[in-house]
Amino acid sequence: MQQRKSKIFVLIALVCMFSLAFAAHETSKESYSKGETISVSGECFDNVSISISSLGRQIIGQDIACQNSAFAFDYEIQFYDPVGIWRIKSLEGAKEDSSTVSVKHVRESQFYLITFLSPAKESFYRKEMVNISARIQDAGANVEDAEVFTWLPTGEKVVLAHRGEGVYGIDYEISANERIGPWKITVSAKKESDAGVFGGENSTTVRVDKAPIIVDLVKPNTKGFSLGTDIEVEINVSYEDGSTPENISATVFFDGTETEMAGQGNGIFTHSIPLTKEDLGIKKIIVTVSDEFENETMLVHEITVSESIFSLAMDLAPYLVAILIVLVVVAVVVVPRFREKQDVSSLAKRQKLLDSKVIKLQTDYFTKGTLSKTVYDKKIAKYEVELREIKKKLKIR
């Protein structure tokens, strides 16, 4: 048993060593100049994929046949290829090896003066259109019909179209999921003529930032709300180019609570917020929208929530009932008693006045003799009738 385990271990070790030996490659040298040929070779079991890139920019990719347990690949460095550190990767099944070489200019590869006409600004958003444009000249003369290339943020090499007067360019829309950060835009040119092969290269760096998502607040379109109503929130979402983001999410934050908004299709999202007494005052509705690539936008809408007439009446109802009861008590009890006191006082004053008039009447008739008997009898009868009525009312009270 022990011998069997030892044999298995040795076999596994040999397989691993054998596999590792066939995963490696080598280059003819470590430093090259434009116009020279890079030679990559190694041992193999199966076909090998070779890829060469520089700072993520694709130079070439090719599948190489494995012949007699070996592979070989040659690539002539073009004048339009970028200078710098190149990474060479060889992939055979799951086995991968990588190495680096440096590529430098030669005199002829720097003949052309390449001047960037655009981009003019230093940063761009995802989903934004970028115009890459450059003029190529040789000793002040425009260079026409050259092979001109640039590299997109994805690393893809693309041709710049000839636009005349030595100008070459391309329009490129940055994808929504492009890597955030610096993008080194390199423009390289090559042209063959009777005088020889010449080229040029220049680079500029811009920054790629997250795409702004446009959030149009359809509802609410007012800022004043009353208790007893719901706030209907509706937004319309798009990128700056008018396209509708895919796999997008929208949330609304109100009074300490964040809620997912309901998608209605075509970039439309809705949500309903019921108002409670805790919402009285100045509040903020915060809408946050993000896509699957972490592009995000926030929108803030400030509102004022106040009491409605109905809710105010309901709140004041107990106080209104109490006031009504007081008024009823005053009307039924207090006012009549007050009026009664007022009436008694008035009757007493009238009685006193009539008594004084009777005395004066008697003085004028009996003592002074200034009144006739007819006048005296008429007036005294009138006073006595009124006095009897007053005494009768005061007695009842």
C-alpha positions as CSV (number, residue, x, y, z in Angstrom):
1,M,0.0,0.0,0.0
2,Q,2.8,2.4,0.9
3,Q,4.6,1.7,-2.4
4,R,1.4,2.4,-4.3
5,K,0.9,5.8,-2.6
6,S,4.5,6.7,-3.3
7,K,4.1,5.9,-7.0
8,I,0.9,8.0,-7.2
9,F,2.7,10.9,-5.6
10,V,5.6,10.7,-8.0
11,L,3.3,10.5,-10.9
12,I,1.4,13.6,-9.8
13,A,4.6,15.5,-9.3
14,L,5.9,14.5,-12.8
15,V,2.6,15.6,-14.4
16,C,2.8,18.9,-12.6
17,M,6.4,19.5,-13.6
18,F,5.6,18.5,-17.2
19,S,2.6,20.8,-17.4
20,L,4.5,23.7,-16.0
21,A,7.4,23.2,-18.4
22,F,5.0,23.4,-21.4
23,A,3.2,26.5,-20.1
24,A,6.2,28.9,-20.6
25,H,7.3,30.9,-23.5
26,E,10.4,33.0,-24.3
27,T,11.2,36.0,-26.6
28,S,14.2,36.6,-28.7
29,K,15.2,39.6,-26.6
30,E,13.8,42.0,-24.0
31,S,14.0,45.3,-25.9
32,Y,12.9,46.2,-29.5
33,S,12.6,49.2,-31.8
34,K,9.9,49.9,-34.2
35,G,10.4,48.0,-37.5
36,E,12.0,45.0,-35.7
37,T,10.4,41.6,-35.3
38,I,9.4,40.1,-32.0
39,S,9.9,36.3,-31.9
40,V,7.9,34.3,-29.3
41,S,8.5,30.5,-28.9
42,G,7.9,27.7,-26.5
43,E,6.9,24.1,-26.0
44,C,3.3,22.9,-26.2
45,F,0.9,20.0,-26.1
46,D,-1.9,21.9,-27.9
47,N,-2.5,25.0,-30.0
48,V,-1.4,28.3,-28.3
49,S,-3.2,31.7,-28.2
50,I,-0.8,34.6,-28.3
51,S,-1.9,38.2,-27.3
52,I,0.3,41.3,-27.2
53,S,-0.9,44.5,-25.6
54,S,0.4,47.7,-24.1
55,L,-1.3,49.4,-21.2
56,G,-4.5,47.5,-22.1
57,R,-4.3,48.5,-25.7
58,Q,-4.5,45.5,-28.1
59,I,-1.6,45.1,-30.4
60,I,-2.3,41.7,-31.9
61,G,-3.9,38.4,-31.0
62,Q,-3.4,35.2,-32.9
63,D,-3.8,31.4,-32.5
64,I,-0.6,29.4,-33.2
65,A,-0.6,25.7,-34.1
66,C,1.4,23.4,-31.9
67,Q,3.8,21.4,-34.2
68,N,6.2,18.8,-32.9
69,S,5.4,19.9,-29.3
70,A,6.6,23.4,-30.1
71,F,5.1,26.8,-31.3
72,A,6.7,29.9,-32.7
73,F,5.2,33.3,-33.5
74,D,6.8,36.4,-35.1
75,Y,5.4,39.9,-35.2
76,E,6.9,42.9,-37.0
77,I,6.5,46.0,-34.9
78,Q,4.7,48.6,-37.1
79,F,5.4,52.3,-37.0
80,Y,1.8,52.9,-35.9
81,D,2.2,50.6,-32.9
82,P,2.6,52.4,-29.6
83,V,6.0,52.6,-27.8
84,G,6.3,51.6,-24.2
85,I,6.1,48.3,-22.3
86,W,4.4,45.5,-24.1
87,R,2.9,42.5,-22.4
88,I,3.0,39.2,-24.2
89,K,0.7,36.4,-23.0
90,S,0.6,32.8,-24.2
91,L,-2.4,30.6,-23.3
92,E,-2.6,26.9,-23.8
93,G,-5.8,25.5,-22.3
94,A,-5.7,26.6,-18.7
95,K,-2.0,27.2,-18.7
96,E,-0.9,30.8,-19.1
97,D,2.5,32.6,-19.2
98,S,3.3,36.3,-19.6
99,S,6.4,38.4,-20.1
100,T,7.1,42.0,-21.0
101,V,9.3,43.7,-23.5
102,S,10.0,47.3,-24.2
103,V,9.4,49.0,-27.6
104,K,11.2,52.2,-28.6
105,H,11.1,54.6,-31.5
106,V,13.5,54.7,-34.3
107,R,14.3,58.0,-36.1
108,E,11.9,57.4,-39.0
109,S,9.0,56.5,-36.7
110,Q,9.1,60.1,-35.2
111,F,9.2,62.0,-38.5
112,Y,5.5,63.1,-38.4
113,L,4.2,65.8,-36.1
114,I,0.8,64.7,-34.8
115,T,-1.2,67.5,-33.3
116,F,-4.5,66.8,-31.4
117,L,-7.4,69.0,-32.5
118,S,-9.8,67.2,-30.2
119,P,-10.8,66.2,-27.6
120,A,-10.5,69.7,-26.2
121,K,-11.7,69.0,-22.7
122,E,-10.0,66.9,-20.0
123,S,-12.9,64.7,-18.8
124,F,-15.9,62.8,-20.3
125,Y,-18.8,61.0,-18.9
126,R,-19.8,57.5,-19.8
127,K,-22.3,57.5,-22.6
128,E,-20.8,60.8,-23.9
129,M,-19.7,61.2,-27.5
130,V,-16.0,61.8,-27.9
131,N,-14.4,63.2,-31.1
132,I,-10.8,62.2,-31.5
133,S,-9.2,64.3,-34.2
134,A,-5.6,65.0,-35.1
135,R,-3.6,66.7,-37.8
136,I,-0.5,64.9,-39.2
137,Q,2.3,67.0,-40.8
138,D,5.8,66.5,-42.1
139,A,7.9,69.6,-42.1
140,G,4.8,71.8,-42.1
141,A,3.1,69.9,-45.0
142,N,0.0,67.9,-44.4
143,V,0.3,64.2,-44.6
144,E,-2.5,62.6,-46.6
145,D,-3.6,59.0,-47.0
146,A,-1.6,57.6,-44.1
147,E,-2.5,54.6,-41.9
148,V,-3.7,56.2,-38.6
149,F,-4.9,54.3,-35.6
150,T,-6.0,55.0,-32.0
151,W,-7.1,52.7,-29.2
152,L,-10.5,52.9,-27.4
153,P,-10.8,52.6,-23.6
154,T,-11.7,48.9,-24.2
155,G,-8.2,48.4,-25.7
156,E,-9.6,47.9,-29.2
157,K,-7.5,49.3,-32.0
158,V,-9.5,51.4,-34.6
159,V,-8.8,53.3,-37.7
160,L,-9.0,57.1,-37.8
161,A,-10.8,58.2,-41.0
162,H,-9.0,60.6,-43.3
163,R,-11.0,63.9,-43.3
164,G,-8.7,65.9,-45.6
165,E,-6.0,68.5,-45.1
166,G,-4.0,66.1,-43.0
167,V,-6.8,65.6,-40.5
168,Y,-7.8,62.2,-39.3
169,G,-10.6,61.4,-36.8
170,I,-13.3,59.2,-35.3
171,D,-16.4,59.8,-33.2
172,Y,-16.8,57.3,-30.3
173,E,-19.5,57.0,-27.7
174,I,-18.1,55.8,-24.3
175,S,-20.0,52.8,-23.1
176,A,-22.1,52.9,-20.0
177,N,-19.9,50.3,-18.3
178,E,-16.5,51.8,-19.3
179,R,-13.8,51.7,-16.6
180,I,-13.7,54.8,-14.6
181,G,-10.4,56.7,-14.5
182,P,-7.7,58.0,-17.0
183,W,-7.9,57.1,-20.6
184,K,-4.6,57.6,-22.5
185,I,-5.6,58.4,-26.1
186,T,-2.7,57.5,-28.4
187,V,-2.7,58.4,-32.1
188,S,-0.1,56.6,-34.3
189,A,0.5,57.0,-38.0
190,K,2.5,55.2,-40.7
191,K,2.9,55.9,-44.4
192,E,5.0,54.2,-47.0
193,S,6.4,56.2,-50.0
194,D,9.2,56.0,-52.5
195,A,11.3,57.8,-49.9
196,G,10.7,55.1,-47.3
197,V,8.5,54.3,-44.4
198,F,7.8,57.0,-41.9
199,G,5.6,57.5,-38.9
200,G,4.7,59.5,-35.8
201,E,3.0,59.1,-32.5
202,N,1.4,61.4,-29.9
203,S,-0.8,60.9,-26.8
204,T,-3.1,62.8,-24.6
205,T,-4.9,61.7,-21.4
206,V,-8.5,62.4,-20.5
207,R,-10.6,61.1,-17.6
208,V,-13.7,58.9,-17.9
209,D,-16.3,59.5,-15.1
210,K,-19.6,57.9,-14.3
211,A,-22.5,58.7,-16.6
212,P,-25.0,61.3,-15.3
213,I,-28.5,59.9,-15.3
214,I,-31.1,62.5,-16.1
215,V,-34.0,62.3,-13.7
216,D,-37.1,64.3,-14.7
217,L,-39.5,64.8,-11.8
218,V,-42.9,64.6,-13.4
219,K,-44.8,64.5,-10.1
220,P,-45.2,66.2,-7.7
221,N,-45.2,69.5,-9.6
222,T,-46.1,71.5,-6.5
223,K,-44.4,72.1,-3.1
224,G,-47.5,72.5,-0.8
225,F,-49.4,69.5,0.6
226,S,-52.1,69.0,3.2
227,L,-52.6,66.1,5.7
228,G,-55.1,63.6,4.4
229,T,-53.6,63.4,0.9
230,D,-50.9,61.2,-0.7
231,I,-47.9,62.5,-2.5
232,E,-47.7,60.9,-5.9
233,V,-44.1,60.7,-7.1
234,E,-43.3,60.0,-10.7
235,I,-39.9,60.2,-12.5
236,N,-38.7,59.8,-16.0
237,V,-35.1,58.4,-16.3
238,S,-32.7,58.6,-19.2
239,Y,-29.1,59.1,-20.1
240,E,-27.9,62.4,-21.6
241,D,-28.2,61.0,-25.1
242,G,-31.9,60.3,-24.5
243,S,-31.5,56.5,-24.3
244,T,-33.2,54.6,-21.5
245,P,-30.9,52.8,-19.0
246,E,-31.3,49.1,-18.6
247,N,-31.5,47.2,-15.3
248,I,-32.0,50.4,-13.4
249,S,-33.3,50.9,-9.8
250,A,-34.9,53.9,-8.2
251,T,-35.6,54.6,-4.6
252,V,-37.4,57.4,-2.8
253,F,-36.3,58.5,0.7
254,F,-38.9,60.4,2.8
255,D,-39.0,61.2,6.5
256,G,-36.4,58.5,7.5
257,T,-37.8,55.7,5.2
258,E,-36.3,54.5,1.9
259,T,-38.6,52.7,-0.4
260,E,-38.1,51.0,-3.8
261,M,-40.0,52.8,-6.6
262,A,-42.2,50.7,-9.0
263,G,-40.9,50.5,-12.6
264,Q,-43.6,51.2,-15.2
265,G,-41.4,50.7,-18.3
266,N,-39.6,53.1,-20.6
267,G,-37.7,54.6,-17.8
268,I,-40.8,55.6,-15.8
269,F,-40.9,55.0,-12.0
270,T,-43.7,55.8,-9.5
271,H,-44.4,55.7,-5.8
272,S,-47.1,57.0,-3.4
273,I,-46.3,58.6,-0.1
274,P,-49.1,58.8,2.5
275,L,-48.9,61.8,4.8
276,T,-49.2,61.6,8.6
277,K,-49.0,64.1,11.4
278,E,-45.3,63.4,11.8
279,D,-44.8,64.8,8.4
280,L,-46.0,68.3,9.2
281,G,-43.5,71.1,8.3
282,I,-40.8,71.3,5.7
283,K,-39.7,67.9,4.3
284,K,-37.4,66.6,1.6
285,I,-38.2,63.9,-1.0
286,I,-34.9,62.4,-2.1
287,V,-34.9,60.2,-5.2
288,T,-31.8,58.1,-6.0
289,V,-31.4,56.4,-9.4
290,S,-28.6,54.0,-10.3
291,D,-27.9,51.5,-13.1
292,E,-26.1,48.2,-13.2
293,F,-22.8,49.9,-13.8
294,E,-23.0,52.1,-10.6
295,N,-23.8,55.3,-12.5
296,E,-25.9,57.2,-10.1
297,T,-27.9,60.4,-9.7
298,M,-29.7,62.0,-6.8
299,L,-32.6,64.4,-7.0
300,V,-34.0,66.4,-4.0
301,H,-37.5,68.0,-3.9
302,E,-38.5,70.1,-0.9
303,I,-42.1,70.3,0.1
304,T,-44.2,71.8,2.9
305,V,-46.9,69.8,4.7
306,S,-49.6,71.7,6.5
307,E,-52.9,70.9,8.3
308,S,-56.0,70.5,6.1
309,I,-59.3,72.2,7.0
310,F,-60.8,68.9,7.8
311,S,-57.9,67.6,9.9
312,L,-57.8,70.9,11.7
313,A,-61.5,70.7,12.4
314,M,-61.1,67.2,13.8
315,D,-58.2,68.3,16.0
316,L,-60.2,71.3,17.3
317,A,-63.5,69.3,17.7
318,P,-63.1,68.6,21.5
319,Y,-62.3,72.3,22.1
320,L,-65.3,73.4,19.9
321,V,-67.6,71.1,21.8
322,A,-66.4,72.5,25.2
323,I,-66.9,76.0,23.9
324,L,-70.4,75.2,22.7
325,I,-71.4,73.7,26.1
326,V,-70.1,76.9,27.8
327,L,-72.2,79.0,25.4
328,V,-75.3,76.9,26.0
329,V,-74.8,77.2,29.8
330,V,-74.4,81.0,29.5
331,A,-77.4,81.3,27.3
332,V,-79.6,79.1,29.4
333,V,-78.5,80.0,32.9
334,V,-76.3,83.0,33.2
335,V,-78.0,85.3,30.7
336,P,-81.6,84.9,32.1
337,R,-80.3,85.5,35.7
338,F,-78.4,88.5,34.5
339,R,-81.5,89.9,32.8
340,E,-83.6,89.1,35.8
341,K,-81.2,91.2,38.0
342,Q,-81.3,93.9,35.5
343,D,-85.1,93.9,35.5
344,V,-85.4,94.0,39.3
345,S,-83.0,96.9,39.5
346,S,-85.0,98.8,36.8
347,L,-88.4,98.2,38.6
348,A,-87.0,99.3,41.9
349,K,-85.7,102.5,40.3
350,R,-89.0,103.1,38.6
351,Q,-90.9,102.5,41.9
352,K,-88.7,105.0,43.7
353,L,-89.3,107.6,41.0
354,L,-93.1,107.1,41.1
355,D,-93.1,107.5,44.9
356,S,-91.3,110.8,44.6
357,K,-93.8,111.9,41.9
358,V,-96.7,111.0,44.1
359,I,-95.3,113.0,47.0
360,K,-94.7,116.0,44.8
361,L,-98.2,115.7,43.3
362,Q,-99.8,115.6,46.8
363,T,-97.7,118.6,47.9
364,D,-98.7,120.6,44.9
365,Y,-102.4,119.8,45.4
366,F,-102.9,119.8,49.2
367,T,-100.3,122.2,50.4
368,K,-99.6,124.6,47.6
369,G,-102.9,124.3,45.8
370,T,-101.4,124.7,42.5
371,L,-103.3,121.8,40.9
372,S,-107.0,121.4,40.2
373,K,-108.8,118.4,41.5
374,T,-109.3,117.0,38.0
375,V,-105.6,117.1,37.2
376,Y,-104.7,115.7,40.6
377,D,-107.2,112.8,40.3
378,K,-106.1,111.9,36.8
379,K,-102.3,111.8,37.7
380,I,-102.6,110.1,41.0
381,A,-104.7,107.3,39.5
382,K,-102.1,106.8,36.8
383,Y,-99.2,106.6,39.3
384,E,-101.1,104.2,41.6
385,V,-101.9,101.8,38.7
386,E,-98.2,101.6,37.7
387,L,-97.1,101.3,41.3
388,R,-99.4,98.3,41.9
389,E,-98.0,96.6,38.8
390,I,-94.4,97.2,39.9
391,K,-95.1,95.9,43.4
392,K,-96.8,92.9,41.9
393,K,-93.7,92.0,39.7
394,L,-91.3,92.6,42.6
395,K,-93.3,90.3,44.8
396,I,-93.3,87.5,42.2
397,R,-89.5,87.7,42.0
